[in-house]
Amino acid sequence: MLHASALDGQLTDVFAHSGVILFYLLVWGLVFAGTALLLGVFIPFITGDSLLFASGLVAASSQNLNIVILATGTGIAAFLGDQVGFLLGLKYGRGYLDKRGGRRTAIAVAKTESFYLKYGWWSVVIARFMPWARVFVPVVAGVGRMNYYKFVTSNLVGALAWGVGLTLVGYYAASIPGVKSAAYVIAGIFIAASIFFGLRTWRADRAERKASMLNR
């Protein structure tokens, strides 16, 4: 009976924390997919700054969420996402980018190439804080055959500054009077706005692609 009770208690704990695990996986998955799968092209806001800040706010208001685990995992997801983006650019080249969207994507790629050529190593770090550059700089760096070890170091610095940094900013913002009690509401507003603007960008890009196909 004691063994059964102990097992029941362990299962209860697992189910009680399954929501926490899913939260971690959702945040990390979106951060990773933002650059690794170029998801940030279509929903740039929900895979970017807003997501990180909002997740930090939620962590500050939940006793079950561990900010160290959340921030560390976010940094790792950001790092791995850019590594995949770099390898995609290295393997498939510019043709891969040309297939990703319409005129907006083409303009973003052109801006990214100029940005990358101007700032080099620092472009990977700075790009973390720029929605369009965050998605394309890793791929453009791969297309340009940037030295792999230089890319790894710049990617690591960017992932720590952006992934870990912004998550912690959201977490400690909850220490401001009135913010913590409304953290879930604020996070909900951030996420809702991210979804709205992300869908609007996706629809606009889709319409442009259809128009360009009809004009051929």
Secondary structure, DSSP 8 states (H G I E B T S, - for coil): -HHHHHHHHHHHHHHHHHHHHHHHHHHHHHHHHHHHS-GGGTSTTTTSHHHHHHHHHHHHT-SS--HHHHHHHHHHHHHHHHHHHHHHHHHH-HHHHHTS-SHHHHHHHHHHHHHHHHHTHHHHHHGGGSHHHHHHHHHHHHHTT--HHHHHHHHHHHIIIIIIHHHHHHHHHTTSTTTTTTHHHHHHHHHHHHHHHHHHHHHHHHHHHHHHHHT-
